Amino acid sequence: MKATARATSNIALIKYWGKRDITFNLPATGSISVTLDGLATTTTVEFDEGCESDEILLNGAPAGDAGARVTKFLDLVRAKYGVSAHARVETHNDFPTGAGLASSASGFAALALACNEALSLGLPTPALSALARRGSGSAARSLLGGFAEMLPGTSPDGADAYAVPLADPGHVPMNMLIAVTSSGPKKVGSTEGMQRTEETSPYHPAWVAATTQDLDAMRRAIADAVLEEIGTLAESNCLRMHASMLGARPPLLYWNSATVAAIHTVWGLRERGIGAWFTIDAGPQVKVICSPIDAKAVESALRNTPGVTDVILTAPGAGASIVESVS
Ligand code: 2P0
């Protein structure tokens, strides 16, 4: 009844921003991501009939708002699989939480896998990915290692909306450097930000149409392992997502001045012939894709960018795994 799972963040190369259904948390489009070898969440779940309510600790302290999302997920698991016991959940992130570093992706992937193990549910990966999606759409992708594609599915209950593998972590030799520009939590969470964009941005339908085309192109670029194509598509897709967010009322701007400075650093590197491309999520951090050969030069340029407080070097990594299981 007790299990510990570990999952890492994934960064979308073709982004998920919009839902076709809120109840089942179904994305409006597919997305393609790379799971990282760092930025890990480790989560222990213990179901105990003696627990009067769920007890949720995040990084050693009561989880607050994030705890409500975890309880909602546990309620779903209990209802779906006929479990009555409450749970003790202890989760630890080795990176800033809720700051555009995909902590909900690694968090709900680790939680879904730990629940599957602790309750001996025996869910196959697609069902586990669909379950993680109910916690957070991006979490469905962190169950898988390397390059993964989230399928939007067509079923009303989302049974066919899960992530599938595209390529192993080593298929495309690359690094992803994360330029940290702020460690504080973001003001508007992704769920709320997506809804606002869908409801008020006139560019949202164009974003959905463009993403559908980008998915085909990115699938090919990954299959052919052409880093320049992967990077070019990822940068363009990210800017289109942010353009759609800017068109919302009130507008959504997740960037700060250091985010913009890091963008110019990446463009400056390219002008000097160094292959580097950025992507940015619902937060101010800038994630830079490059060949391992160029990683040192890219890291040094990012570290010298005004307002960048840290640079984290990552690479494609493995999917979520069980650390410990006690029956
Ligand atoms: C992504 N993001 O594809 C995109 C790009 C942020 C920007 O997935 O509402 O936290 O919990 O399903 O998964 C963030 O959205 O949203 C996200 P919910 P989630 O990585």
Boltz pocket constraint, residues with backbone or C-beta under 6 A from the ligand:
constraints:
  - pocket:
      binder: B
      contacts: [[A, 10], [A, 11], [A, 12], [A, 14], [A, 15], [A, 16], [A, 17], [A, 25], [A, 31], [A, 104], [A, 105], [A, 133], [A, 135], [A, 136], [A, 137], [A, 138], [A, 139], [A, 190], [A, 191], [A, 192], [A, 280], [A, 281], [A, 282]]
      max_distance: 6.0
